[in-house]
Structure formats: C-alpha cells, structure tokens
C-alpha cells in the first residue's frame, strides 16, 4: 500500500503543479475565459487514465495464464522505463517547467479553444497514464487481491491535490527539490522490484529460461504470509525465493540508476523557484523546486 501511495503522491503532485501553473497564469493574465477549456482538457486526461487502468485490469482477466504473465511482464518493463525517465526528466527540467508551460499556453491561446483543451490534456494526461500503468504493474507484482493498493494510490493522489491547492493559495512552502529527490529515489527502489518481478512473469510465461534456478530461498526466515513478509512485498516487491535472473536484473538496475540519480548535481542555491501567483495576481508565493539540469 505504501509503494502505491508513493506513486500516487509523486505523480499526482507533478500533475497538480502543472495545473497550478496553468490556472495561475490564466488568472494573472486576466484570461479567465480560457479556464473552462483548460479544465475540460484536464477532465478528459483524468478520464482517459481511469479508462486505461480499467482496460488493463479487466482486459487481462480474459487472457490465459501464460498470456497474463507475458502481458504483466512486458508492461512491468515498460512501466519501469517510463518511471525512470520521468524521475530523471523532472529532476533535469523542473527549473524550466513554468516557462515551458507558459509558452505552450500562449500559443494555445492564439490558436483557440481546441488548442487549449489539447494543451491541458497533454500536460496532465502523461502523468495520468504513467500512474495507471505503474500502479497496475505494482499491484500485479505484489499479487495483492485486496483493494489496499488502489486505496493507497488514491490516498496519494488525494494528498497531492490538497498540496497543490495549498501551493496555489500560497499557504504552503516546501523544498520541492528535496521532495522530488527523496521520492524519486524511493520510486527507483520500488521500480527495481517491479522490474525484477516483470522478468519473473516472463519466466513463468515461458519467454525466458531459469524459472527453477533459485538464487536463494529464505522462506523459512521470512515467510511470505507473515506480516513482515507481506510488508516487504508490498513496499519493495520482495520475494524470499527469487530466481538468479531476478536478482541479477534487480542489482543491474538499482545500483547504477540510484547512484546516478542521487549523484551531486552542483546547482546553485535558490535556482529553479516555482512561483505560483494567487488569484488576485498579488506577489507570488515561492516554493523551492531546484532540479538538476
């Protein structure tokens, strides 16, 4: 549940910040008439993300076991690739995110209503699709038949929406650089577990060999059905009897990716401020959001 809460919080806060920047810019430039198309685009993006998640969940149930494992493994690898790209992208470009969105919004305002809807849809839709895919693959890897993973993701998104609203109102200041660094690092750890289990799924589907070649088996020490075994599986996708391929993939992904992500980036103090003006266009509040370039 915690891993899915983290996914919802991280992705949801990115989407919330994007929405805040778009809405604040329109309010400050006295273009409130453009708010409805923007909210329409956001609504369509949310609906698409929910529909995508439902299609993954209910569509996969009609497949054979081997096909389910092959689909789950393939999508797990895809999800890890997208999440890895996302955490590095956010770390590199967050400093310029505001200017980039303002430029796209100015162009959309000149083109008309349809362009405004498309701009808002594209800005939020990517986060929504990534969230749906990664939550589904994380739940699939954990093998949790309860609604707790979905509840966790929902609580994370709800928290992100509240934080986004507080940022917009200027009621909350947080060092977003540290927030995205710590949550990004934790997501890399979660992604390593999802990737390892994705390869295990491909082994069960018969696409990869070595299903019976276990690296170790500590099921007696950490029983999968114990509370701590369940906790480790829910947070880290831990498996007490992984295959050699799973352990190899986990190490080859986690060590270099985490080392690269957490490496010093040498940015100057105070760079990359995200300024979100209030509705009255008064002095913007500041929340540090320094990210590596």
QUITA-V628015 format. One record per residue. N is the residue number from 1. RES is the residue in one letter. PHI is phi in radians with two decimals (none if undefined). NEAR is the number of other ideal C-beta (glycine too) atoms within 10 Angstrom. Layout:
N&RES&PHI&NEAR / N&RES&PHI&NEAR
//
This chain:
1&X&none&20 / 2&X&-1.12&16 / 3&X&-1.08&29 / 4&X&-1.28&27 / 5&X&-1.08&20 / 6&X&-1.10&20 / 7&X&-1.07&27 / 8&X&-1.08&24 / 9&X&-1.16&21 / 10&X&-1.11&27 / 11&X&-1.18&28 / 12&X&-1.13&25 / 13&X&-1.21&24 / 14&X&-1.06&23 / 15&X&-1.12&25 / 16&X&-1.10&23 / 17&X&-1.13&26 / 18&X&-1.07&20 / 19&X&-1.08&21 / 20&X&-1.02&22 / 21&X&-1.13&24 / 22&X&-1.09&26 / 23&X&-1.15&22 / 24&X&-1.09&20 / 25&X&-1.15&20 / 26&X&-1.14&19 / 27&X&-1.16&18 / 28&X&-1.15&16 / 29&X&-1.54&15 / 30&X&1.01&8 / 31&X&-2.06&14 / 32&X&-1.12&11 / 33&X&-1.14&10 / 34&X&-1.58&22 / 35&X&-1.18&15 / 36&X&-1.08&12 / 37&X&-1.05&22 / 38&X&-1.12&25 / 39&X&-1.13&16 / 40&X&-1.10&15 / 41&X&-1.08&24 / 42&X&-1.12&22 / 43&X&-1.08&14 / 44&X&-1.12&17 / 45&X&-1.10&22 / 46&X&-1.12&17 / 47&X&-1.10&12 / 48&X&-1.13&16 / 49&X&-1.11&23 / 50&X&-1.12&12 / 51&X&-1.12&12 / 52&X&-1.12&17 / 53&X&-1.09&20 / 54&X&-1.13&12 / 55&X&-1.10&12 / 56&X&-1.11&19 / 57&X&-1.20&14 / 58&X&-1.45&9 / 59&X&-1.18&10 / 60&X&-1.22&15 / 61&X&-1.21&7 / 62&X&-1.52&8 / 63&X&-1.58&13 / 64&X&-1.21&9 / 65&X&-1.03&9 / 66&X&-1.10&12 / 67&X&-1.19&12 / 68&X&-1.06&17 / 69&X&-1.16&21 / 70&X&-1.14&18 / 71&X&-1.14&17 / 72&X&-1.05&24 / 73&X&-1.14&25 / 74&X&-1.12&16 / 75&X&-1.22&20 / 76&X&-1.10&29 / 77&X&-1.12&18 / 78&X&-1.10&14 / 79&X&-1.10&25 / 80&X&-1.11&26 / 81&X&-1.08&12 / 82&X&-1.15&15 / 83&X&-1.16&26 / 84&X&-1.09&19 / 85&X&-1.06&11 / 86&X&-1.12&19 / 87&X&-1.19&21 / 88&X&-1.27&17 / 89&X&-1.10&13 / 90&X&-1.12&21 / 91&X&-1.17&19 / 92&X&-1.50&13 / 93&X&-2.00&14 / 94&X&-1.01&21 / 95&X&-1.02&19 / 96&X&-1.81&13 / 97&X&-1.07&20 / 98&X&-1.05&21 / 99&X&-1.11&10 / 100&X&-1.12&12 / 101&X&-1.15&19 / 102&X&-1.08&14 / 103&X&-1.11&11 / 104&X&-1.14&17 / 105&X&-1.21&23 / 106&X&-1.05&13 / 107&X&-1.13&11 / 108&X&-1.16&22 / 109&X&-1.08&19 / 110&X&-1.29&8 / 111&X&-1.54&12 / 112&X&2.15&11 / 113&X&-1.07&15 / 114&X&-1.03&11 / 115&X&-1.18&17 / 116&X&-1.11&24 / 117&X&-1.05&21 / 118&X&-1.14&17 / 119&X&-1.10&23 / 120&X&-1.15&29 / 121&X&-1.09&21 / 122&X&-1.20&12 / 123&X&-1.16&23 / 124&X&-1.75&25 / 125&X&-1.05&21 / 126&X&-1.05&18 / 127&X&-1.11&23 / 128&X&-1.13&25 / 129&X&-1.17&17 / 130&X&-1.08&21 / 131&X&-1.09&25 / 132&X&-1.04&23 / 133&X&-1.15&21 / 134&X&-1.25&29 / 135&X&-1.11&26 / 136&X&-1.09&24 / 137&X&-1.18&28 / 138&X&-1.15&27 / 139&X&-1.13&25 / 140&X&-1.09&25 / 141&X&-1.17&25 / 142&X&-1.27&24 / 143&X&1.13&12 / 144&X&-1.61&18 / 145&X&-1.46&8 / 146&X&-1.52&10 / 147&X&-1.40&11 / 148&X&-1.03&16 / 149&X&-1.05&23 / 150&X&-1.17&18 / 151&X&-1.09&14 / 152&X&-1.04&24 / 153&X&-1.11&28 / 154&X&-1.10&16 / 155&X&-1.15&16 / 156&X&-1.12&25 / 157&X&-1.15&23 / 158&X&-1.08&14 / 159&X&-1.07&16 / 160&X&-1.10&21 / 161&X&-1.12&15 / 162&X&-1.11&13 / 163&X&-1.09&20 / 164&X&-1.07&22 / 165&X&-1.13&14 / 166&X&-1.16&17 / 167&X&-1.07&24 / 168&X&-1.08&22 / 169&X&-1.41&13 / 170&X&1.31&16 / 171&X&-1.60&10 / 172&X&-2.46&14 / 173&X&-2.20&12 / 174&X&-2.53&14 / 175&X&-1.33&12 / 176&X&-1.19&21 / 177&X&-1.06&22 / 178&X&-1.19&12 / 179&X&-1.04&17 / 180&X&-1.24&21 / 181&X&-1.20&20 / 182&X&-1.17&12 / 183&X&-1.19&18 / 184&X&-1.11&21 / 185&X&-1.09&14 / 186&X&-1.15&19 / 187&X&-1.15&24 / 188&X&-1.07&22 / 189&X&-1.12&17 / 190&X&-1.09&23 / 191&X&-1.10&29 / 192&X&-1.06&23 / 193&X&-1.14&26 / 194&X&-1.12&26 / 195&X&-1.11&28 / 196&X&-1.06&28 / 197&X&-1.25&27 / 198&X&-1.09&27 / 199&X&-1.17&22 / 200&X&-1.12&25 / 201&X&-1.05&23 / 202&X&-1.16&20 / 203&X&-1.18&20 / 204&X&-1.20&17 / 205&X&-1.37&20 / 206&X&1.50&11 / 207&X&-1.40&14 / 208&X&-2.23&15 / 209&X&-1.50&10 / 210&X&1.57&15 / 211&X&-1.12&14 / 212&X&-1.65&7 / 213&X&-1.58&10 / 214&X&-1.44&14 / 215&X&-1.27&15 / 216&X&-2.89&10 / 217&X&-2.53&11 / 218&X&-2.02&12 / 219&X&-1.08&14 / 220&X&-1.26&7 / 221&X&-1.41&9 / 222&X&-2.18&15 / 223&X&-1.06&13 / 224&X&-1.04&14 / 225&X&-1.62&8 / 226&X&-1.36&13 / 227&X&-1.16&8 / 228&X&-1.35&10 / 229&X&-1.16&18 / 230&X&-1.13&15 / 231&X&-1.12&13 / 232&X&-1.12&17 / 233&X&-1.20&22 / 234&X&-1.19&21 / 235&X&-1.56&18 / 236&X&-1.99&19 / 237&X&0.98&27 / 238&X&-1.21&19 / 239&X&-2.25&25 / 240&X&-1.27&18 / 241&X&-2.34&13 / 242&X&-1.30&21 / 243&X&-1.40&21 / 244&X&-1.05&12 / 245&X&-1.10&19 / 246&X&-1.05&23 / 247&X&-1.11&15 / 248&X&-1.10&15 / 249&X&-1.11&21 / 250&X&-1.02&22 / 251&X&-1.19&12 / 252&X&-1.16&13 / 253&X&-1.49&19 / 254&X&-1.15&17 / 255&X&-1.09&11 / 256&X&-1.20&10 / 257&X&-1.16&20 / 258&X&-1.17&17 / 259&X&-1.11&10 / 260&X&-1.20&10 / 261&X&-1.19&18 / 262&X&-1.60&13 / 263&X&-1.12&9 / 264&X&-1.00&6 / 265&X&-1.94&14 / 266&X&1.16&7 / 267&X&-1.48&14 / 268&X&-1.36&7 / 269&X&-1.10&6 / 270&X&1.68&9 / 271&X&-1.35&13 / 272&X&1.26&20 / 273&X&-1.23&14 / 274&X&-1.69&22 / 275&X&-1.90&13 / 276&X&-2.03&21 / 277&X&-1.22&20 / 278&X&-1.40&16 / 279&X&-1.15&12 / 280&X&-1.52&8 / 281&X&1.29&12 / 282&X&-1.37&10 / 283&X&-0.98&10 / 284&X&-1.13&15 / 285&X&-1.42&18 / 286&X&-2.15&13 / 287&X&-2.38&22 / 288&X&-1.06&17 / 289&X&-2.42&24 / 290&X&-1.15&23 / 291&X&-2.41&24 / 292&X&-1.23&19 / 293&X&-1.73&14
//
